[in-house]
Structures are given as structure tokens and as C-alpha cells.
């Protein structure tokens, strides 16, 4: 049986989103996050950052398993054309960006907060799926994946992941270190 990789990634992203949101609401770790990290924008950046790194890892593992024939996974092929996962990433980025521009998830109601966090997770996943194939769209060459040119994708992942992490952790850290010391 052949399972398209996009379905696996979609299910994985949905499962990851559900787990992250449940952990934020029902666990001691979630309570600590609520106390230490302000909701907007830092908690959203945290969710996007976690989603980004976990989705990148999942995409790499899935592509590795497809190329090495491990498991029942396969590429998504429509009309004889392989649909790369950067397409799904771009779609997620477009949808989450549009929803953000339309100010979805900006209210203070529980539903609005939930939507805000869901959009953050979608944004991180979309960025990971897109940047994972950065070498492909930079070189316009599908063989760039798993080649020496793939280093460009890894560099893009590291740089953007660092930006997300700095947005999450850097600003609060810099605020606390820049305060004048009292004696």
C-alpha cells in the first residue's frame, strides 16, 4: 500500500498542533509557559519555532524513508508530476499570512486565542516545509535535495530557526539584561 507523503505530513502537523495546544492548557509545563512567556507575540513565536523545527525533522525523516524505501510512504504525484513539499509549505504560509492580515486570532476570546496559536503552528510548519527545499527553489533543480547544494537548505533552516528562537527567547532575555542594576 502506498501512502502519499503529504498525507503523512498533514496528519503529523495536525497531531503536533493538537498535542502542543493540549500541553499548553492542561499540563504543568503549560502553566509555566503561561507564567513566563507573554501570550503575544512571544508565546506565538514559541509555538511557531517548535512547529518549525519539528516539521523540518519530520519532513527530512519522511523524505529519507521515501528515498530509501523504508515503510509504505511515497511521493505525491499528480498527472505524472511530483509535487514537492515546498508547495504545501507555500500554501500554509499563504493561508496563515492571509488569516493574520485579516486579523484572525487577534481578539481576547478563547476561540480567538486558539486560532492565534493554530496560525502560529501553521506558519512554523509552512516555513519549515518551504525552507527545507530552499536549495531546490534557489537552483531550480530537484536533484539539489540530498546533494552538496542541499547545504543551502540547511543554512536557511538554521538562520530562520535562529530568528524564530531569538524572537521567542532573545527579546525577554535582552529586556532583563538591559535593566539597570539596583544595589
Secondary structure, 3 states (H helix, E strand, C coil): CCEEHHHHHHHHHHHHHHHHHHHHHHCHHHHHHHHHCCHHHHHHHHHHHHHHHHHHHHHHHHHHHHHCCCCCEECCEECCEECCHHHHHHHHHHHHHHHHHCCCCCCCCHHHHHHHHHHHHHHHHHHHHHHHCHHHHHHCCHHHCCCHHHHHHHHHHHHHHHHHHHHHHHHHHHHHHHCCCCC
